[in-house]
Amino acid sequence: MDKSLILGSAPLLLQRGVSESLAGRFETLHLTHWSFNEMRTAFGISYDQYLFFGGYPGAAPLINDVERWMDYINNSLIETTISRDILLLTQVDKPALLRRLFELGCTYSGQIVSYTKMLGQLQDAGNTTTLAHYLDLLGKAGMLTGLQKYAGQRTRRRASQPKLQVLNTALMTAVWNLGFDEVQSNNVFKGRLTESAVGAHLINGAKGKRIKIYYWRENNREVDFVVEKGATLTAIEVKSGHKKDSLPGIRAFSKKFKPDHSLLIGTGGIQIEQFLSEPIEHWLS
């Protein structure tokens, strides 16, 4: 039987097209954001550059001109994806709310934010169901997602507060509107970029595979990422320079769920550059 390959850069359009026209007779091959290894091989960018400029190959030739690069990301990628790939293809009753949710997600990437708190920040008459739906749309468009809390029971995961996570760190720095040197000299911004880069690497690498990514928090104990591959469970903590040396979250999670593996990424553990250079399956074996 003959086979055809359908390509496209609009995930929502492809998803709708294959579900309506091909009636299940297809296989989806996910081509996600470029990894650090791909950007380094193709364009020779450094680890620090990857954290700031992310994995958009079309924007790589502009990284020596940050103003032009930001203009390209904001107008050619962000605005086009929201206005064409989301608003024109799906029913969005509050487009202004969706845009503000995207900006909020980029601002607070790597942080756990309740839907109620989001509504207060966004100052809109929407509701939590609307926000959850818009966050799902942004995730399907390859921009921003909300990780669920790992709780063992799937019903409790769905009811959890989301941990906001960009799928490409370029979206964060473009929304922040800060220069490359400003971010490099600020440990807080650099730490948030670092954790978001690890999260994006995990989520993009898990796309289309039997791998699920979560976070975990209980009281004041937190694990940055929990990776579930079949029956195998891995707890991952990302530690940048401004974080404390102890790992109470990993210990509390291990006591409760007994993961198969625990990984420390960053200070005192696996170098972040090394972690981003390998597919996630390498670290789960």
LINGI-V984005 format. One record per residue. N is the residue number from 1. RES is the residue in one small letter. PSI is psi as a letter, one per 20 degrees, with the letter a starting at -180 (999 if undefined). Layout:
[[N | RES | PSI] [N | RES | PSI]]
This chain:
[[1 | m | p] [2 | d | q] [3 | k | q] [4 | s | q] [5 | l | p] [6 | i | p] [7 | l | q] [8 | g | q] [9 | s | j] [10 | a | n] [11 | p | g] [12 | l | h] [13 | l | g] [14 | l | g] [15 | q | g] [16 | r | h] [17 | g | g] [18 | v | h] [19 | s | h] [20 | e | h] [21 | s | h] [22 | l | i] [23 | a | l] [24 | g | i] [25 | r | m] [26 | f | r] [27 | e | p] [28 | t | p] [29 | l | o] [30 | h | p] [31 | l | n] [32 | t | a] [33 | h | q] [34 | w | p] [35 | s | r] [36 | f | g] [37 | n | h] [38 | e | g] [39 | m | h] [40 | r | g] [41 | t | g] [42 | a | h] [43 | f | i] [44 | g | k] [45 | i | q] [46 | s | r] [47 | y | g] [48 | d | h] [49 | q | h] [50 | y | g] [51 | l | g] [52 | f | g] [53 | f | i] [54 | g | a] [55 | g | l] [56 | y | o] [57 | p | h] [58 | g | h] [59 | a | i] [60 | a | h] [61 | p | i] [62 | l | j] [63 | i | i] [64 | n | i] [65 | d | n] [66 | v | h] [67 | e | g] [68 | r | h] [69 | w | g] [70 | m | h] [71 | d | g] [72 | y | g] [73 | i | g] [74 | n | g] [75 | n | g] [76 | s | h] [77 | l | f] [78 | i | g] [79 | e | g] [80 | t | g] [81 | t | g] [82 | i | g] [83 | s | h] [84 | r | g] [85 | d | h] [86 | i | g] [87 | l | h] [88 | l | i] [89 | l | i] [90 | t | r] [91 | q | o] [92 | v | o] [93 | d | h] [94 | k | m] [95 | p | h] [96 | a | h] [97 | l | g] [98 | l | g] [99 | r | g] [100 | r | h] [101 | l | g] [102 | f | g] [103 | e | g] [104 | l | g] [105 | g | h] [106 | c | h] [107 | t | h] [108 | y | k] [109 | s | p] [110 | g | i] [111 | q | q] [112 | i | p] [113 | v | p] [114 | s | q] [115 | y | h] [116 | t | g] [117 | k | h] [118 | m | g] [119 | l | h] [120 | g | h] [121 | q | h] [122 | l | i] [123 | q | l] [124 | d | q] [125 | a | k] [126 | g | a] [127 | n | r] [128 | t | h] [129 | t | g] [130 | t | g] [131 | l | g] [132 | a | h] [133 | h | g] [134 | y | h] [135 | l | h] [136 | d | g] [137 | l | g] [138 | l | h] [139 | g | g] [140 | k | h] [141 | a | i] [142 | g | k] [143 | m | g] [144 | l | q] [145 | t | r] [146 | g | o] [147 | l | q] [148 | q | q] [149 | k | p] [150 | y | p] [151 | a | j] [152 | g | g] [153 | q | p] [154 | r | h] [155 | t | h] [156 | r | h] [157 | r | g] [158 | r | h] [159 | a | j] [160 | s | r] [161 | q | p] [162 | p | q] [163 | k | o] [164 | l | p] [165 | q | o] [166 | v | q] [167 | l | j] [168 | n | p] [169 | t | i] [170 | a | h] [171 | l | h] [172 | m | g] [173 | t | h] [174 | a | h] [175 | v | h] [176 | w | h] [177 | n | k] [178 | l | q] [179 | g | r] [180 | f | g] [181 | d | h] [182 | e | g] [183 | v | g] [184 | q | h] [185 | s | i] [186 | n | o] [187 | n | h] [188 | v | g] [189 | f | g] [190 | k | g] [191 | g | h] [192 | r | h] [193 | l | g] [194 | t | g] [195 | e | h] [196 | s | h] [197 | a | g] [198 | v | g] [199 | g | g] [200 | a | g] [201 | h | g] [202 | l | g] [203 | i | g] [204 | n | h] [205 | g | h] [206 | a | i] [207 | k | p] [208 | g | j] [209 | k | r] [210 | r | l] [211 | i | p] [212 | k | q] [213 | i | p] [214 | y | r] [215 | y | r] [216 | w | p] [217 | r | p] [218 | e | p] [219 | n | c] [220 | n | j] [221 | r | p] [222 | e | q] [223 | v | p] [224 | d | g] [225 | f | p] [226 | v | p] [227 | v | p] [228 | e | o] [229 | k | o] [230 | g | c] [231 | a | j] [232 | t | p] [233 | l | p] [234 | t | p] [235 | a | p] [236 | i | p] [237 | e | p] [238 | v | p] [239 | k | o] [240 | s | r] [241 | g | h] [242 | h | i] [243 | k | q] [244 | k | r] [245 | d | h] [246 | s | r] [247 | l | m] [248 | p | h] [249 | g | g] [250 | i | g] [251 | r | g] [252 | a | g] [253 | f | g] [254 | s | h] [255 | k | h] [256 | k | h] [257 | f | i] [258 | k | m] [259 | p | q] [260 | d | h] [261 | h | q] [262 | s | p] [263 | l | p] [264 | l | o] [265 | i | p] [266 | g | b] [267 | t | o] [268 | g | j] [269 | g | b] [270 | i | p] [271 | q | p] [272 | i | g] [273 | e | g] [274 | q | g] [275 | f | g] [276 | l | i] [277 | s | i] [278 | e | q] [279 | p | q] [280 | i | h] [281 | e | h] [282 | h | h] [283 | w | i] [284 | l | i] [285 | s | 999]]
